[in-house]
Amino acid sequence: MQSDVWGSINDQGVVTHITGGNFAQSSITINGWLRDFLWAQASQPRALSIVQGRAVGVTHYLLGGIATTWAFFLARIIAVG
């Protein structure tokens, strides 16, 4: 018995598809599930305050500067020896 995501093959070699042959009904079911999953009511993200946004910006700026400087130092050490 071999199986995969879309169906299975039994010992007689008959392929059984995951939809059971009714592709239209299956697509409606899958699309309905996907719609419900993507648009389900959940806790919605909230926007950052001005201060929080600036703090995130400064943090990214500093971490980016540190990482870039470190990368240049490493490249120089490797190149010069």
C-alpha positions in Angstrom: 0.0 0.0 0.0 1.5 3.3 -1.1 0.0 6.6 -0.1 0.8 10.3 -0.5 -0.9 13.5 0.2 -3.5 13.2 -2.5 -4.6 9.6 -2.2 -3.5 6.0 -2.0 -3.0 2.9 -4.1 -4.3 -0.4 -2.7 -2.9 -3.9 -3.3 -5.0 -4.4 -6.5 -3.5 -1.2 -8.0 -6.7 0.9 -7.6 -6.0 4.6 -7.0 -8.2 6.2 -4.4 -8.1 10.0 -4.6 -8.5 12.1 -1.5 -11.7 13.7 -2.9 -13.4 10.3 -3.4 -14.0 11.4 -7.1 -16.1 14.4 -6.3 -13.7 17.2 -7.2 -16.3 20.0 -7.2 -17.5 19.3 -3.6 -13.9 18.8 -2.4 -12.9 22.2 -3.8 -15.8 23.9 -2.1 -14.9 22.2 1.2 -11.2 23.1 0.9 -11.9 26.7 -0.2 -14.4 27.1 2.6 -11.9 25.8 5.2 -9.2 28.0 3.8 -11.5 31.1 3.9 -12.5 30.3 7.5 -8.9 29.7 8.5 -7.5 32.9 6.9 -10.3 35.2 8.0 -11.1 33.7 11.4 -11.6 36.2 14.2 -8.5 36.4 16.3 -6.8 39.0 18.3 -6.0 41.7 15.8 -2.5 43.3 16.0 -2.4 46.8 17.2 -0.3 49.6 15.8 2.7 50.7 17.8 2.7 54.0 19.5 5.0 56.7 18.2 7.6 56.0 21.0 7.5 52.3 20.4 7.9 52.8 16.7 10.9 55.0 17.2 12.4 52.6 19.7 12.1 49.8 17.1 13.7 52.0 14.5 16.6 52.9 16.7 17.1 49.3 17.7 17.2 48.1 14.1 19.5 50.9 13.2 22.0 50.1 16.0 21.9 46.3 15.4 22.3 46.9 11.7 25.3 49.1 12.3 26.9 46.7 14.7 26.4 43.8 12.3 27.7 45.7 9.3 30.8 47.0 11.2 31.5 43.5 12.5 31.2 42.1 9.0 33.7 44.6 7.6 36.2 43.9 10.4 35.9 40.1 9.8 36.4 40.7 6.0 39.5 42.8 6.7 40.9 40.3 9.1 40.4 37.5 6.6 41.8 39.5 3.7 44.8 40.9 5.5 45.5 37.9 7.6 
